[in-house]
Amino acid sequence: MLRRLGVHGVVPVPAPRWTARRKLDPVDLLLVKELGDEEPGWVDYSAAEIDVKTQLVDSLMDMLIADTMQTVQQAIRFRQISVD
């Protein structure tokens, strides 16, 4: 890259070396254990699922009630027109 830019005599900075090996200490072990204990609570969507189902049922019921009211009102109007 330095050659392509035309920069000569500059020593490139070496990339940092990361090692996958690290000494485990008691804190790491405790954190891993706590993570394993808490993780099932993070992926439990049953409460959210119940909320969504309840909202869906409420919306459907509201739509059905509104539609029923409109139909009854139309029937009443039709009856009044036909009686007159």
C-alpha positions in Angstrom: 0.0 0.0 0.0 2.8 2.4 0.9 4.5 1.6 -2.5 1.3 2.5 -4.4 1.0 5.8 -2.5 4.6 6.6 -3.3 5.7 6.8 0.3 9.2 5.3 0.8 11.2 4.9 3.9 8.2 4.7 6.2 8.0 1.6 8.4 4.4 0.4 8.6 2.9 -0.1 12.0 2.3 -3.8 12.7 -1.2 -4.9 13.3 -2.0 -5.7 16.8 -1.9 -9.4 17.7 -4.9 -10.9 19.5 -4.7 -14.2 21.1 -7.7 -16.4 21.7 -6.1 -17.9 24.8 -6.7 -16.0 27.9 -6.4 -17.1 31.5 -9.8 -17.7 33.0 -10.4 -16.1 36.4 -13.2 -16.7 38.8 -15.1 -13.6 37.7 -15.2 -14.9 34.1 -16.6 -18.2 35.3 -19.2 -16.5 37.5 -20.3 -14.3 34.6 -20.6 -17.3 32.3 -22.7 -19.1 34.9 -25.0 -16.0 35.4 -25.4 -15.6 31.7 -26.5 -19.2 31.4 -29.0 -18.7 34.2 -30.5 -15.5 32.8 -30.5 -16.4 29.1 -33.8 -18.4 29.1 -35.6 -15.2 30.4 -34.3 -13.2 27.5 -35.8 -15.5 24.9 -39.1 -16.2 26.6 -41.6 -14.4 24.4 -44.8 -15.9 25.9 -45.8 -12.7 27.6 -45.3 -10.7 24.4 -47.2 -13.3 22.5 -50.2 -13.1 24.8 -50.2 -9.3 24.5 -50.2 -9.5 20.7 -53.0 -12.0 20.7 -55.1 -9.9 23.1 -54.6 -6.8 21.0 -55.6 -8.8 17.9 -58.7 -10.1 19.5 -59.6 -6.6 20.8 -59.2 -5.1 17.3 -61.3 -7.9 15.7 -64.0 -7.4 18.3 -64.1 -3.7 17.8 -64.4 -4.2 14.0 -67.2 -6.7 14.4 -69.1 -4.5 16.8 -68.7 -1.4 14.5 -69.9 -3.5 11.5 -72.8 -4.9 13.5 -73.9 -1.4 14.6 -73.7 -0.1 11.0 -75.8 -3.0 9.8 -78.4 -2.5 12.5 -78.6 1.2 11.7 -79.0 0.5 8.0 -81.8 -2.0 8.8 -83.6 0.6 10.9 -83.3 3.2 8.2 -84.6 0.7 5.6 -87.5 -0.2 7.8 -88.4 3.5 8.4 -88.3 4.2 4.6 -90.4 1.2 3.8 -93.0 2.1 6.5 -93.4 5.7 5.3 
